[in-house]
Amino acid sequence: MKTDNDKRFVPTSDELRHNAEERLRQTTGNVDSSGPQEDPLRTLHQLQVHQIELEMQNEELLRAQDELERSRTIFSELYDFAPVGYVTLDRHGLIQEANLTAARMLGTDRQMLINKPFITFAADPTDRDLFSRHLTQALQHRDVQRCEIRLLRQDIATIFYGQLQSISVGAPKGKNSSILCSIADGTATKELSDQLQKAHDSLEQLVSERTRELTSANLQLKQEIEERKKAKESLQVAYAEIKTLKDRLQAENIYLKQEASAEHSFGEIIGQSKALSQVFLQVEQVAPMNATVLLLGETGTGKGVIARAIHNRSSRKDRPMITVNCTAIPANLFESELFGREKGAFTGAHLRQMGRFELADGGTIFLDEIGEMPLELQCKLLRVIQDGEFERLGSPRTTTVDVRIIAASNRNLEEEIKNGRFREDLFYRLNVFPIMIPPLRQRKEDMPLLVNHFVAKFNKKIGKKIETISKETLHALQEYHWPGNIRELESVIERATITSQGTTLQVLDRFDTFRKPTSESGDIEVKALADLEQEHILQVLQQTGWRIEGKNGAAVLLGLNPSTLRARIRKHGIHR
């Protein structure tokens, strides 16, 4: 026996013949068809068996037809009374079949839907365009396609939001392919969404109005605070005026007009000392030339300002001056930063990048702290100085540039050469026109001009009105040995401008701590500059709790870059 999908037993031909003979035997008696009989009797027997077989097959067909009819009735009821509308469309969008739910949703009789274009139920041209694209996508793709369009119910002329889900059956490009489409009424969901959006907009408006009210109240409160602050400041001004009259009896006026200060300035360089005048002369001599310049001097002496003055007085002043701080570039990125890189030159190089030398083409490049350049790149720099040529990282093509080089270092490069950390041939190429910038302790006569310049600068920046300085404070500033030079002085004056009350500059830094000690005989004990610098750095580190960076770090107090200060700490072997 075989079993079909409905789990009913269907007899084979042999079983059917056996059942037919059994039924004939029950009706006619025990007849043996296998024994020798005459031909007519055998033929009659076979005909009777065949007739019974046909009757049994007919009974089986009638049962199958009844079951099919019942299944069709159940399916028809499920299809017609489903909560979702169903329509079958041909590839042109004509309705081939629809259930009762779809007919009710569209407001027409089901028979009227047959062969009618579904697009005629779209509410407006925009919805018709949406449906046309939806139909095209359903024919092109084998998965379910979804869209939402507005549909017109024809009997009561109302619009509802139809949520369509369609899938193509049959060959994708065949003439007999059709589209099964379900329609769900999303009007209630749309209304809820609109109500939610309306509530959200109302809440936003309420929050905005409340914010404006709070802002207005806050503004009024600020105005009241400002009025109280002005009253307080009036009292402070009155007190400061009284104090100023007293201070002027024991202090000298350090406030100089900007015009007077300009008489002793060289661009951004302030001073009139003999040591600085020599630097001015050298700048005027070398600026019009294209010669390579090497600026030497301690950190904070203004090497970058001198480089800018040289560039601004040269024929390249209309082209850029590109500054490269050699201490701020990681060693593994040094070559790509200077000479550029091609896309994919190394891991992470997603874009092609021009180097600093290409950016400076036609202008000037300032290589600050050249002594920090890795030894393996110094040869490539030497080639640029000699021939003006280099290759980008990851590129075989040679690039030619016209760049004037100004280098600077606070190191003794000759000592670096002896220690194998700097190429001798590169030093000779850089040392064409050396300029030694004097430290601040050798420019004591420039101190009043510098203090005046920085006071005027920070008065404008901070909004103070510092006008005077005591002789004692000025003397302390001149006697201090300034390891951080101009940068340290600028930081000290800015800090003093912030903390000073009234119109007199009050420097709170303890400069007496760093004065050179004297022997018992009264002679000044002379210490090496390196020893003084080491002591000063160590004392400032102890004062800041060994904090290097940050607002209250040692680098700020010393007027140094954090990387420069770390290099000095390593140089002097300072340990916590």
C-alpha positions in Angstrom: 0.0 0.0 0.0 1.2 3.6 -0.8 0.5 6.7 1.3 -0.2 10.2 -0.2 0.2 13.6 1.5 -3.3 13.3 3.0 -2.2 10.1 4.8 -5.0 8.0 2.9 -4.3 4.5 1.7 -4.3 4.2 -2.1 -4.4 0.5 -3.4 -2.0 -0.5 -6.2 -3.3 -2.2 -9.3 -2.6 -5.7 -8.0 -4.3 -4.9 -4.7 -7.2 -3.4 -6.5 -7.6 -6.6 -8.6 -7.3 -8.8 -5.5 -10.0 -6.7 -3.8 -12.3 -6.9 -6.8 -12.0 -10.7 -7.0 -12.7 -10.9 -3.3 -15.9 -8.7 -3.7 -17.0 -10.9 -6.7 -16.5 -14.1 -4.7 -18.7 -12.7 -1.9 -21.5 -12.0 -4.3 -21.4 -15.0 -6.6 -19.9 -17.6 -4.4 -16.6 -19.4 -4.3 -15.5 -19.3 -7.9 -11.9 -20.4 -8.7 -10.7 -18.5 -11.8 -7.3 -20.1 -11.7 -8.5 -23.7 -12.6 -9.0 -25.0 -16.2 -12.3 -23.5 -17.4 -13.8 -22.8 -20.7 -12.8 -19.6 -22.3 -16.2 -17.9 -22.2 -16.4 -18.4 -18.5 -12.9 -17.1 -17.9 -13.7 -14.0 -20.0 -16.9 -13.4 -18.2 -15.1 -13.6 -14.9 -12.5 -11.2 -15.9 -15.1 -8.7 -17.2 -16.9 -8.9 -13.8 -13.6 -8.3 -11.9 -12.8 -5.4 -14.2 -16.3 -3.9 -13.7 -15.8 -4.1 -9.9 -12.4 -2.5 -10.3 -14.0 0.4 -12.1 -16.7 0.8 -9.5 -14.1 0.9 -6.7 -12.0 3.4 -8.6 -15.1 5.5 -9.2 -15.9 5.4 -5.4 -12.3 6.5 -4.6 -12.6 9.4 -7.1 -15.9 10.5 -5.6 -14.4 10.4 -2.1 -11.3 12.4 -3.3 -13.7 14.9 -5.1 -15.7 15.4 -1.8 -12.5 16.0 0.2 -11.2 18.4 -2.5 -14.5 20.3 -2.4 -14.4 20.5 1.4 -10.8 21.8 1.3 -11.7 24.3 -1.4 -14.6 25.5 0.7 -12.4 26.0 3.7 -9.7 27.7 1.7 -12.3 30.0 0.1 -13.6 31.0 3.5 -10.1 31.6 4.8 -9.2 33.6 1.7 -12.4 35.6 1.5 -12.8 36.5 5.1 -9.1 37.0 6.0 -8.4 40.2 8.0 -6.0 41.3 5.2 -6.9 42.0 1.6 -5.4 39.8 -1.1 -5.2 40.5 -4.8 -3.5 38.7 -7.7 -2.0 41.0 -10.3 -0.6 40.2 -13.7 2.8 41.8 -14.7 1.0 44.9 -16.0 -0.8 45.5 -12.7 -4.3 44.3 -13.8 -6.2 42.6 -11.0 -6.8 38.9 -11.8 -8.3 37.8 -8.5 -9.3 39.4 -5.2 -10.8 38.3 -1.9 -13.9 39.9 -0.3 -11.7 41.8 2.2 -9.8 43.5 -0.6 -13.1 44.4 -2.3 -14.5 45.9 0.9 -11.3 47.9 1.5 -11.5 49.3 -2.1 -15.2 50.0 -1.8 -16.4 48.0 -4.8 -17.8 44.6 -5.8 -15.3 41.8 -6.3 -16.4 41.1 -9.8 -15.8 44.7 -10.7 -12.2 44.4 -9.7 -11.3 41.7 -12.3 -9.1 43.0 -15.1 -9.1 46.5 -13.6 -5.7 48.3 -13.1 -4.9 48.4 -9.4 -3.1 51.8 -10.0 -6.6 53.4 -10.5 -7.1 53.1 -6.7 -4.0 55.2 -5.9 -5.0 58.6 -4.4 -2.8 60.9 -6.4 0.0 60.9 -9.0 2.7 60.6 -6.3 1.0 57.4 -5.0 0.7 56.1 -8.6 4.4 56.6 -9.1 5.2 54.8 -5.8 3.0 51.8 -6.9 4.6 51.7 -10.4 8.1 51.4 -8.8 6.8 48.9 -6.3 5.4 46.7 -9.2 8.7 46.9 -11.1 10.7 45.9 -8.0 8.4 43.0 -7.3 8.9 41.7 -10.8 12.7 42.1 -10.7 13.3 40.6 -7.3 12.1 37.2 -5.9 11.8 38.4 -2.3 8.9 40.2 -0.7 8.7 44.0 -1.6 6.9 46.4 0.7 5.6 50.0 0.3 2.9 52.3 1.7 0.6 54.3 -0.5 -2.6 56.1 -0.1 -5.6 54.3 -1.6 -9.1 55.6 -2.5 -12.1 53.7 -1.3 -14.6 54.3 -4.2 -18.0 53.8 -2.5 -17.5 56.5 0.2 -14.7 58.4 -1.5 -12.3 58.2 1.5 -8.6 57.7 1.6 -6.8 55.1 3.7 -3.1 54.2 4.0 -2.5 50.8 2.3 0.5 48.8 3.4 1.4 46.6 0.5 3.5 43.4 0.5 4.1 41.8 -2.9 5.9 38.8 -4.3 6.3 37.6 -7.8 5.5 34.0 -8.8 6.4 32.3 -12.0 9.4 33.1 -14.2 10.7 36.6 -13.5 10.5 37.7 -17.2 7.8 35.3 -18.3 4.5 36.3 -19.8 2.6 34.2 -17.3 4.3 35.6 -14.2 1.9 37.1 -11.6 2.2 39.0 -8.4 0.6 38.1 -5.1 -0.2 41.2 -3.1 -1.5 41.7 0.4 -3.2 44.9 1.5 -3.3 46.0 5.2 -5.1 49.1 6.4 -2.4 51.2 8.2 -4.6 54.3 8.7 -4.9 53.7 12.5 -1.1 53.3 12.8 -0.6 56.4 10.7 -3.0 58.4 12.8 -1.2 57.3 16.0 2.1 58.2 14.4 0.8 61.7 13.5 -0.6 62.2 17.0 2.7 61.1 18.5 4.6 63.5 16.2 2.1 66.3 17.1 2.7 65.6 20.8 6.4 65.6 20.2 6.2 68.9 18.4 4.1 70.4 21.2 6.6 69.2 23.8 9.5 70.7 21.8 7.6 74.0 21.6 6.9 73.8 25.4 10.5 73.1 26.1 11.6 75.9 23.8 9.3 78.4 25.5 10.4 77.3 28.9 14.1 77.5 27.8 13.5 81.1 26.6 11.9 81.9 30.0 14.8 80.4 31.9 17.3 82.2 29.6 15.6 85.5 30.2 15.6 84.9 34.0 19.3 83.9 33.8 20.1 87.0 31.8 18.3 89.2 34.4 20.3 87.4 37.1 23.5 88.0 35.3 22.7 91.7 34.9 22.1 91.9 38.6 25.4 90.1 39.3 27.2 92.4 36.9 25.7 95.5 38.6 27.0 94.2 42.0 30.4 93.4 40.4 30.6 96.9 39.0 29.8 98.3 42.5 32.5 96.1 43.9 35.0 97.1 41.2 34.2 100.8 41.9 35.3 100.3 45.5 38.4 98.4 44.4 39.3 101.1 41.9 39.0 103.7 44.6 41.2 101.6 46.9 43.7 101.0 44.1 43.9 104.7 43.4 44.8 105.4 47.0 47.4 102.6 47.0 48.9 103.8 43.7 49.7 107.2 45.2 51.6 105.4 47.9 53.4 103.0 45.5 54.5 105.8 43.2 56.7 107.2 46.0 58.9 104.1 46.0 58.5 102.8 42.4 59.5 104.0 39.0 57.2 104.2 36.1 57.7 101.2 33.7 54.7 102.0 31.5 56.2 103.1 28.1 54.2 104.1 25.1 54.0 101.6 22.3 55.7 104.2 20.0 58.7 104.4 22.4 59.0 100.6 22.5 58.9 100.4 18.7 62.0 102.5 18.5 64.0 99.6 20.0 62.2 96.7 18.2 63.2 94.7 15.2 59.9 93.3 14.0 58.8 91.1 16.8 62.2 91.2 18.5 62.4 93.7 21.4 65.7 95.1 22.7 68.5 97.5 22.2 71.4 95.7 23.9 74.8 95.4 22.2 74.5 91.6 22.0 71.1 91.9 20.3 72.2 94.6 17.9 74.8 92.2 16.5 72.0 89.8 15.8 70.0 92.5 14.0 73.0 93.3 11.8 73.4 89.7 10.9 69.7 89.3 10.1 69.9 92.4 7.8 73.0 91.0 6.1 71.7 87.5 5.4 67.9 88.0 4.8 68.1 89.1 1.2 70.3 86.2 0.3 69.3 82.5 -0.2 72.0 81.2 2.1 71.2 78.6 4.6 71.1 80.0 8.2 71.8 78.1 11.4 70.3 79.7 14.6 72.0 78.7 17.8 71.1 79.5 21.3 69.3 78.3 24.4 65.7 77.4 24.4 63.3 80.3 24.7 65.7 82.9 23.3 63.5 83.6 20.3 65.0 81.5 17.5 61.6 81.2 15.8 61.1 84.9 15.9 64.5 85.5 14.3 63.7 83.0 11.6 60.4 84.8 10.9 62.3 88.1 10.7 64.7 86.6 8.1 61.9 85.3 6.0 59.9 88.5 6.1 63.0 90.5 4.9 63.7 88.1 2.1 62.5 88.0 -1.5 60.5 84.9 -0.4 58.2 86.9 2.0 55.2 86.4 -0.3 55.5 82.6 -0.1 54.9 80.6 3.1 57.4 79.8 5.9 56.7 76.3 7.0 57.9 75.5 10.5 58.9 71.9 11.5 59.3 71.2 15.2 61.7 68.2 15.1 61.0 67.4 18.8 57.2 67.0 18.2 57.3 64.5 15.3 57.5 60.8 16.2 60.6 59.1 14.7 58.5 56.6 12.6 56.6 59.5 10.9 59.5 61.9 10.4 60.2 61.0 6.8 56.6 61.1 5.7 56.1 64.4 7.4 59.1 66.0 5.8 59.0 64.5 2.3 55.4 63.3 2.0 54.0 59.8 1.3 52.0 58.0 -1.3 48.7 56.2 -0.6 49.5 52.7 0.8 53.2 53.6 1.6 52.7 52.0 5.0 49.9 50.6 7.2 47.5 53.4 7.9 48.5 55.6 4.9 45.1 55.8 3.4 45.6 59.0 1.5 48.4 60.7 -0.5 50.0 63.5 1.5 52.4 66.3 0.6 55.4 66.8 2.8 56.6 70.0 4.5 59.3 70.6 1.8 56.7 70.5 -1.0 54.5 72.9 1.0 57.4 75.3 1.4 58.3 75.3 -2.3 59.3 78.8 -3.3 59.4 79.9 0.4 61.2 79.0 3.6 61.3 76.0 5.8 62.3 76.4 9.4 63.7 73.2 11.0 63.5 73.9 14.7 65.6 71.7 17.1 67.4 70.2 14.1 69.6 68.2 16.6 66.6 66.0 17.4 66.4 64.7 13.8 67.0 60.9 13.5 70.4 60.1 12.2 69.1 58.0 9.3 67.1 60.9 7.8 70.0 63.4 8.0 71.5 62.0 4.8 68.2 62.6 2.9 68.1 66.1 4.3 71.6 66.7 3.1 70.6 65.7 -0.4 67.7 68.2 -0.3 70.1 71.0 0.7 72.6 70.1 -2.0 70.4 69.2 -4.9 66.9 70.3 -3.9 65.6 66.7 -4.7 63.9 63.9 -2.8 61.4 61.1 -3.2 58.1 60.8 -1.5 57.8 57.7 0.8 56.5 54.9 -1.4 57.2 56.7 -4.7 60.1 56.2 -7.1 59.6 59.6 -8.7 62.0 62.4 -7.8 60.5 65.7 -6.7 62.4 69.0 -7.1 61.8 72.0 -4.8 63.2 75.5 -4.3 63.3 76.0 -0.6 65.4 78.2 1.7 66.4 76.3 4.9 66.7 78.0 8.3 67.7 75.5 11.0 67.8 76.0 14.8 69.2 74.1 17.7 69.8 74.6 21.4 72.3 71.8 21.4 76.0 72.0 20.8 76.0 70.3 17.4 79.8 69.9 17.4 79.5 67.8 20.6 76.7 65.9 19.0 79.0 65.1 16.0 81.7 63.8 18.4 79.1 61.6 20.1 78.0 60.2 16.7 74.5 61.7 16.9 74.8 64.3 14.1 76.4 64.1 10.7 79.4 66.3 10.2 78.7 66.9 6.5 75.2 68.0 7.3 76.5 70.4 10.0 78.8 72.1 7.5 75.9 72.5 5.0 73.8 74.1 7.7 76.5 76.2 9.2 76.8 78.5 6.2 75.7 81.6 8.1 75.5 80.9 11.9 73.7 83.4 14.2 74.3 83.0 17.9 71.3 84.4 19.8 72.3 85.7 23.2 70.5 84.4 26.3 68.4 86.9 28.4 70.9 87.0 31.2 73.3 88.7 28.7 70.7 91.3 27.8 70.0 92.9 31.2 69.6 96.4 29.7 66.7 95.0 27.6 64.7 93.9 30.6 62.7 97.2 31.0 61.8 97.2 27.3 60.8 93.5 27.4 58.8 93.9 30.6 57.0 96.9 29.2 56.2 95.0 26.0 54.8 92.0 27.8 52.8 94.2 30.3 51.2 96.1 27.4 50.5 92.8 25.6 48.8 91.2 28.6 47.0 94.4 29.7 45.2 94.2 26.4 44.7 90.5 26.5 43.5 90.2 30.1 41.9 93.7 30.5 44.2 94.9 33.2 45.8 98.4 33.7 49.3 97.7 35.0 51.3 100.9 34.9 54.2 100.7 37.4 56.8 98.3 38.8 59.0 98.7 41.9 62.8 99.0 41.6 63.2 96.0 43.8 61.1 93.8 41.4 62.9 95.1 38.3 66.3 94.5 40.0 65.2 90.9 40.9 64.1 90.3 37.3 67.5 91.6 36.0 69.6 89.5 38.4 67.7 86.3 37.8 69.6 84.0 35.3 66.5 83.0 33.2 67.2 79.4 32.1 63.9 79.6 30.1 64.9 83.0 28.6 62.3 85.1 26.8 59.7 82.4 27.0 60.1 82.1 30.8 60.0 85.9 31.2 56.8 86.1 29.2 55.2 83.4 31.4 56.3 85.2 34.5 54.9 88.6 33.4 51.6 87.0 32.3 51.2 85.3 35.6 52.1 88.5 37.4 49.6 90.5 35.3 46.9 88.1 36.3 47.6 88.1 40.0 48.5 91.8 40.4 45.9 94.0 42.2 45.7 97.6 41.2 48.1 99.2 38.7 51.4 98.0 40.1 53.0 94.8 38.8 53.4 92.4 41.6 55.7 89.5 40.7 55.1 86.7 43.2 57.8 84.3 41.9 60.7 83.9 44.4 63.7 85.0 42.2 65.9 85.4 45.2 65.9 81.6 45.5 67.8 81.3 42.1 70.3 84.1 42.5 73.9 83.1 42.3 75.2 82.4 45.8 78.2 84.4 47.2 81.2 83.1 49.2 82.1 84.3 52.7 84.5 86.8 51.2 81.7 88.4 49.2 83.0 87.3 45.8 80.4 85.7 43.5 80.7 82.0 43.3 80.7 81.2 39.6 78.9 78.0 38.5 78.7 76.3 35.2 75.5 77.2 33.2 74.6 73.5 33.0 74.8 73.2 36.8 72.6 76.2 37.3 70.1 74.9 34.8 70.1 71.5 36.5 69.5 73.0 39.9 66.8 75.3 38.7 64.9 72.5 36.9 65.2 70.2 39.9 63.8 72.9 42.2 60.9 73.7 40.0 60.1 70.0 39.6 60.1 69.7 43.4 57.9 72.7 43.7 55.3 71.3 41.2 55.4 67.8 42.7 57.3 66.5 39.6 54.4 67.4 37.4 55.7 68.4 33.9 52.7 69.2 31.8 49.4 71.1 32.5 48.4 74.5 33.8 50.6 74.3 37.0 53.3 72.0 35.5 57.0 72.7 35.5 57.1 73.3 31.8 54.7 76.3 32.1 56.7 77.7 35.0 59.9 77.3 33.1 58.5 78.6 29.9 59.5 75.4 28.0 57.7 72.9 25.8 57.1 69.7 27.7 59.1 67.7 25.2 62.1 70.1 25.6 61.9 69.9 29.4 61.9 66.1 29.3 65.0 66.3 27.0 66.7 68.5 29.6 65.8 66.2 32.4 67.3 63.2 30.5 70.4 65.4 29.6 71.1 66.3 33.2 70.2 62.8 34.6 67.6 64.2 36.9 65.6 61.5 38.8 62.7 61.7 41.1 
